[in-house]
Amino acid sequence: MGYSANFRIWRGDAGEGELVNYTVAVNEGEVVLDVLHRVQAEQANDLAIRWNCKAGKCGSCSAEVNGKPRLMCMTRMNTFEEEETITVTPIRAFPVIRDLVTDVSFNYEKAREVPSFTPPENLKPGEYRMEQIDVERSQEFRKCIECFLCTNTCHVVRDHDENKPVFAGPRVLMRAAELDMHPLDTLDRKQLAQEDLGLGYCNITKCCSEVCPEHIKITDNALIPMKERVADQKYDPLRWLGSKIRVRSHDE
């Protein structure tokens, strides 16, 4: 059974904007994105919304609904009270292009800083062999749909644009961790993660995991293990001592 809902939608561009009130019909079974499409069709033809699949798999329709980072296509209207005013704003960590559309190119620029999978030189295509446990370990991270809600909610960049040059965000750090734990990847990515991607800025509040629509345990399964490996390499006194001991060759 349908009803009328009160929406407050952020309208504006990179310069300035404001929240605009709309009263719009809601039908049974709809999600927030459905309602915004109705606003766009009937009341505000110029409302800018980024979306694609409407199935929670493309990550395009990221926004903040009542202050919480969500996918609009996966936020069902029956989770709100009928008399409740629903506020929809663009994700906050990235520059606004127009209305609910933001410029998330920061994430792709940072992703380019991570070297691609690098197998052993003598390993030919078709010869890759991995234990099933290693496949399962990284499979979780491959569910990422790049909605960037994790980076949006991360306090390191959410309220501190000045940190963006030195902090890649949870999604990119998760990719570095995934490759570092891959048994066939030959690059040591721990120094990259710590020195170039800003792993040390993460203080494991787990807010990134809380907003992930794919329920990836980003902090527990990627970032904390990576921090532990960095600490082993950089701060373990025995490892440090071992790196300083010169091994004598057979010719000496």
C-alpha positions, 0 to 999 in steps of 0.5 A: 500500500502506497503513501507519501514520504518527505524527502530532503535532497541535496541540490547544488554543484561544486560551488554551493548548494542546499537541501530541497524538500520534496513530497513524493509517492512511495509504493510497496517494495521500493528502495530509495533509488526508486523514489529518487527516480520518481522525483527526477521524473515528476518534480526535478528533471535536472536532478543528477544521480549516478546509478547503473545496475540497481542490484547492489553490484556496480557500486554507482549509487553511493550516497548518504541517507540520513547521514549513513553511507549506503547504496541507494538501490539497497536501502529499502523504504520499509526500513523508515517510518512513513512519517520520517523525513529522509535526507539524501546527500552526496558522499562526503569525502569526495568533491561534488560534481552536481547534486548527488554525483561526486568525483571519485577519481581519487580512488582510481589515481591511488589504485594506479600506485599499486603494482599489478600482480607479478608472478615469478619470471619462470612461471608460464601461463597455465602453470599457476598452482595455489592451495585452496586455502590461499584461494579462499583467503583472498576471495573475500576481497574480490567481492569489492564492488568499488562503491568507495563507501569504505573510503568515504566513511574513513575519518582519515580523509572524511574530514581531512582532505589534506591527508589524501596525498598520503593516504590511499584509503581502505579499498586500495590498501585492501588490494595491496594486502590481497596481493601481498598475501598471494603465494605467487606474487613476488613483490614485497608490498609491505613497504609500499603500503606503509610508506606510500599508501599510508597504512600507518594512518589507519587506527582500525576503527572498523568503520569501513567494514561496517558500511561495506555492502558486501560485508567484507571484513576489511579491517580484520582480514586485510588491514590488521594482518598487513599492519602485523606483517609491516611491524614484523618486518620493520620493528622486529629486533631479530629481523633487523639484526638478521638483516645486518649480519653479512653472510660470508660467501664460499669464495671468502 
